Amino acid sequence: MEASPWSLSEDSSSSAMEEGSGTGGEPGVAEPVLHAALHVRAVSLVGFLLQKFRTKQPTSQAEMLAIVGEDEQDAFPGILGQASECMRLVFGVEVKEVDPSEHSYVLVTVLGLTCDAMLSGEQGLPKTGLLVVLLGVILLEGDRAPEEVVWEALGVMGVYAGEEHIIFGEPRELLTNVWVQEGYLEYQQVPGGDPARYEFLWGPRAHMETSRVQVLEYLLRVYPGLPVSSLVPSEEAVSHEEEGA
């Protein structure tokens, strides 16, 4: 994560999920075995939560315990922490507790974004996490991100133009067509470029549903190692955004 704020490689996401576990264990060999067992249960829980998100249904601690095992009540907070971290970082979905007394939860996209471009029907996977990363890259680049910078940043996550991704599908189609049509992005040619060069900007729907400040706060919460000074919007940008709201 120190090498790049956008790194969601298998190793880093596994580490992030393990950090969500507060369950202790025997030192030595027993500890990695325990972590591996909790990780497997968290992966099962992620699959269950994704299904709940697709069907727009709430869930409860009782339902989730039925997935991970009724005998895992003591370890459940750690398992849920790992699964929630994965849902947030990879899929852009928040697991929110709405009734602590009933231990009930709902699943909503981060930052209030309404996009659910799954491209694969009901069996597709949420792609909001990638959109938030892209909006952040554009923000880091001063509101206009050269296409080559975008693909370099996404390459850290194993997302490459023209290559099918297990979660995000064919990313070029998603970035330059689907999200452009949905109004989240603008993809335009840079004037005077020879050869032709392109850049990404926030689209009108992104400005309507979220803001630079909200994306900044989210990025700093999820990626605390980001250089704060490079992300803080100018007073003029914030003022303009508030006037538009």
Steps between C-alpha positions, in 0.01 A plus 500: 500500500799730555615444142169615354171612652308303239662162571233234545716204411418161646773535762399849615128423510569184697709703744226761530244229573721341764544834674124509549522197728518570869509133600803385693663164463784276614844631401716314252340259254149529639465872418537479119273194499238697693533797265463270199184346647351844569595612150314206345190585702528867403517403131180296542337798669602732215323271253188508716512881533541544125185296445315717751624812320383370161153425633488825702415311819609582857668237713560423864768362728296181534498450122872566475577262787309232310751550216822508704389255768297539817804403708690808373315757714816609681694537175208656311601868549839426344349301213246774428778759517701315237198450274390864536849622411500288186150617402605864541843489334432262213131543424425849634220374724454600866362254756299728731344398829158665514365353825760407763236346725387264224846472340352575158700628203448653157739514206542829314748636248769727643460878476136461403592420139206337326693327223474124482652437158537125525507427124424136573141511616407394850805275530742790446704657778475857633758730341454812712838442667677546168298813421599659833866423433469658155332812639785520751765472228331784310493706820871435560578611145335839543155402367639382162673163491695402186393159376850357538506607868164333560611168351828515692308546827252224420783271394612492864165335572548248219251684277624541142340645187379227266545220757199334661500542878329249727307775683492800267466328163655680202609827664541714187136444410401584857703821520463645152145391420282378789595760761513773236144417393391489865647848551764408759795572273595715207750359254633756258787569266768738622509800264811533288629153577709335228465208512149519643484476879196462725412591858235418759296754696213471747166485323187694602350205688814464713478869592130460580532191721823576684764771537875550505490540877302177551734304275798653679365402842425148379845454346675624813291262712569199279857590400641695798847507344394736220684836489235734643635818343471363149136409550359810669282685248564870452267750672383605154408140408311447827319832461403418144377156607287647781349752260414220259332304781 
